[in-house]
């Protein structure tokens, strides 16, 4: 009986089982920027972002070429630049 109790106690120590609950550290406050999806964007900006992503899947563009293509499609310069920035250009 003592031998079994000793083995169980040893296993509990090895695998971290104890009578006291483990303390979970508090999360530090985050200072990251909100995700793009959580940022309110105008409809024109959203459409420019989506169209820019489509263009980049179809073909390679420079930043200026992508902006020019978006402007050609009817987006304003501000919307085109937003779209290019939103996809990483």
Secondary structure in CASP SS format (residue, H / E / C, confidence):
PFRMAT SS
TARGET T0000
AUTHOR 0000-0000-0000
METHOD secondary structure of the structure
MODEL  1
X C 1.00
X H 1.00
X H 1.00
X H 1.00
X H 1.00
X H 1.00
X H 1.00
X H 1.00
X H 1.00
X H 1.00
X H 1.00
X H 1.00
X H 1.00
X H 1.00
X C 1.00
X C 1.00
X C 1.00
X C 1.00
X C 1.00
X C 1.00
X C 1.00
X C 1.00
X C 1.00
X C 1.00
X C 1.00
X C 1.00
X C 1.00
X C 1.00
X C 1.00
X C 1.00
X C 1.00
X C 1.00
X C 1.00
X C 1.00
X C 1.00
X H 1.00
X H 1.00
X H 1.00
X C 1.00
X C 1.00
X C 1.00
X C 1.00
X H 1.00
X H 1.00
X H 1.00
X H 1.00
X H 1.00
X H 1.00
X H 1.00
X H 1.00
X H 1.00
X H 1.00
X H 1.00
X H 1.00
X H 1.00
X H 1.00
X H 1.00
X H 1.00
X C 1.00
X C 1.00
X C 1.00
X C 1.00
X H 1.00
X H 1.00
X H 1.00
X H 1.00
X H 1.00
X H 1.00
X H 1.00
X H 1.00
X H 1.00
X H 1.00
X C 1.00
X C 1.00
X C 1.00
X C 1.00
X H 1.00
X H 1.00
X H 1.00
X H 1.00
X H 1.00
X H 1.00
X H 1.00
X H 1.00
X H 1.00
X H 1.00
X C 1.00
X C 1.00
X C 1.00
END
